[in-house]
Amino acid sequence: MLSALDRRRTVAPPGYSRWLIPPAALAIHLCIGQVYATSVYKNSLIAHFDASQTAIGVIFSIAIVMLGLSAAVAGTWVERNGPRKAMFVSACFWSVGFLVGAVGIATGQLWLLYLGYGLLGGIGLGIGYISPVSTLIKWFPDRPGLATGLAIMGFGGGAMVASPLSRQLLTLYDRGYDPDAAGSTASGSALVWLFVTLGVGYFLVMMFGVANVRVPAADWRPAGFDPARATAKPMVTTASVSAANAVRTPQFWLLWVVLFCNVTAGIGILEQASPMIQDFFREGGGSAVSVAAAGGFVGLLSLFNMGGRFAWSTASDLIGRKRVYVLYLGVGMVMYVLLASVGRVATGLFVLLACVIVSFYGGGFATMPAYLRDLFGTYQVGAIHGRVLTAWSAAGVAGPLIVNGFLDAKGEPGTLTAAGYRPALLTMVGVLAVGFVANLLVRPVPERFHEPTAVGSGEVEGGLAR
């Protein structure tokens, strides 16, 4: 039965429609995108473990660190074994992570939550994140920005499903929990059953993706596609660069910095989204925004995260990857300044600014694989993408630490106001400025890093020409 996971069993037959592949990718990414919904039950975890915001925020950071590390280490393995086996392994790690985390909650052992949801779940995140990306790039060589947007937008939309689902499940498992009450927190048993339900449910959904993913035959091309036209742009190479050589180029590390800065800035809002909107509009010791409305805000951010991944990455096919990152980082700085200075004026203005920022955050993720494909070719783009995602690991630590560090210094959860967030938001402006400069410095990769023509143009499986 396990032989059905082999790469040779997933080659699509002649006439197979490439539009059947995006739903398989979405089945994986919508599930692992749940990581963005942790703010919905963050305060319940703080109350259950009697821990600080930083201590609970570490769970999210560990998951993101392991995402980047597992993507980097397993990148060539994913290319060699194909997306079906990689998706299956991802589903196993992701689901087991929830179950181990549930044991940690039940026993009051925070380290088990770190191990389960953080370490094991993070490995599932990394493998699941990269497994459909290179496959979709191969299916859509004529529109790589669209392809990566299709692959990655589900990850941004995961919280749109997980946020209301988590609130409803917590209400079901704890009749005393009121999602409309600002100070209400779910019981430990409700959190346990939430994790068990999500672990089992996500595994079943991810199996849909495992069963339906296919890779194109080596000689397959879309109807009417001319590779010469696709590589006629200044920043698009016709050559191939291996993953080993890519990390030796300045371009790789400049893009690493670009991704790190984009993620660090965006992740600060997403990780703190639910309590953040309540704190910004706190009045007379209470919040003018209910817990339910805050959960809706998380879902709205998820929608813009998902939409930005598709819309901005698709737009990059028209305006170019470098120019679209100028937009993400440059306009992003302006949005953060406005959020820190006038975001408190009206709830609608706050939501608008946050949604634009998060759309840039999502767009930066979705455009990166196409940017890498333009600079380094398709030869080992999946493995190169995995190594660049270590920037996400670093940002997953830096972003929450910056925000939670400022917030812990300003007061206890439930007592913070907009002023408490201002130093962190202005710090993110500086982070984005660094990424803006790094993007401007990106140039085409020198020929000395290119693979020999016979290797780069050969049929590639797992990074080895044959």
Secondary structure, DSSP 8 states (H G I E B T S, - for coil): -GGGGSGGGGB--TT--GGGHHHHHHHHHHHHGGGGGGGGTHHHHHHHHT--HHHHHHHHHHHHHHHHHHHHHHHHHHHHH-HHHHHHHHHHHHHHHHHHHHHHHHHT-HHHHIIIIIIIHHHHHHHHHHTTHHHHHHH-TT-HHHHHHHHHHHHHHHHHHHHHHHHHHHHHH-TT--TTSTT----HHHHHHHHHHHHHHHHHHHHHHHHH--B--TT---TT--HHHHT-STT--SS---HHHHTTSHHHHHHHHHHHHHHHHHHHHHHTHHHHHHHHTEETTEESS-HHHHHHHHHHHHHHHHHHHHHHHHHHHHH-HHHHHHHHHHHHHHHHHHHHHHTTS-HHHHHHHHHHHHHHHHHHHHHHHHHHHHHH-STTHHHHHHHHTHHHHHHHHHHHHHHHHHHHHH--TTS--HHHHHHHHHHHHHHHHHHHHHHHT-----GGGS--HHHHTS-EETTEE-
